[in-house]
Amino acid sequence: MNYLVGDIGNTNIHIGVFDQGILLCSGRISTDTRRMPDEYGLTVTNMLEHKKVDLKDIEGACLCSVVPPLTNVMEQMCLDYFGVTPIVVNPGTKTGVRILYDNPWDVGSDRVVDALATLHLYGGPAIIVDFGTATVFDAVSQNGDYLGGAIAPGISIAAESLHKATSQLRRVGINRPKSAIGRNSVASLQSGLFLGYLSLVEGMVKRFKQELGEESKVIATGGFAELISKETSSIDIANADLTLLGLQMVYDMNKPNAAF
């Protein structure tokens, strides 16, 4: 039995299809709150057919969303195009992760899903760094509790803000500069963005370990996980599909006739 999972983020929607716990394929589409269920349905089905997925084999779905206006849109898309009512992750969804945030409803469902996947794949204590629209740091205890975290502007937001809020600074690609001291505007921007965020990650990981324990594993996920993790020893593992794997686990725990 195949099932669809979707991580609805502020910048893009990460889609995956699983078969018996194995990720068959994945892809990303742009987030746009103006789009209707039919528009997303056509986009998703075309993408999956291109990846050789038989749509008739999809018998379930699981979603997490940090974009409330799109949650119902994607639910309707699943119903109209795949004939399934998706499990939508919220604080009442069975995950096995105890949330110790002051208000559990304030925690993004993707953060809980990431914590679940991390605990099952790597164990605790662990620090999760999600390089998305925001750069999010999460702490998970040895006992499997979600403790909380920190949220910083994402590297793409920072780059776009510099461009929009200044008269002479241009848009630049996020790449490693040849040196910290830039000799032109592009190199200077890349130094500040790339190396600055590298230092942000290293500094926050160091502070988290002081509170959580030096033995904590550090797992990176999100769009810039691979790029950043190659440049620092602070990150132990990069897994761009961490959220999808967590959604697969949530689906198995909450599907009809689940054994959990």
Secondary structure, 3 states (H helix, E strand, C coil): CEEEEEEECCCEEEEEEEECCEEEEEEEEECCCCCCHHHHHHHHHHHHHHCCCCHHHEEEEEEEECCHHHHHHHHHHHHHHHCCCCEECCCCCCCCCEECCCCHHHCCHHHHHHHHHHHHHCCCCEEEEEECCEEEEEEECCCCEEEEEEEEECHHHHHHHHHHHCCCCCCCCCCCCCCCCCCCHHHHHHHHHHHHHHHHHHHHHHHHHHHHCCCCEEEEEECCHHHHHCCCCCCCEECCCHHHHHHHHHHHHHCCCCCC
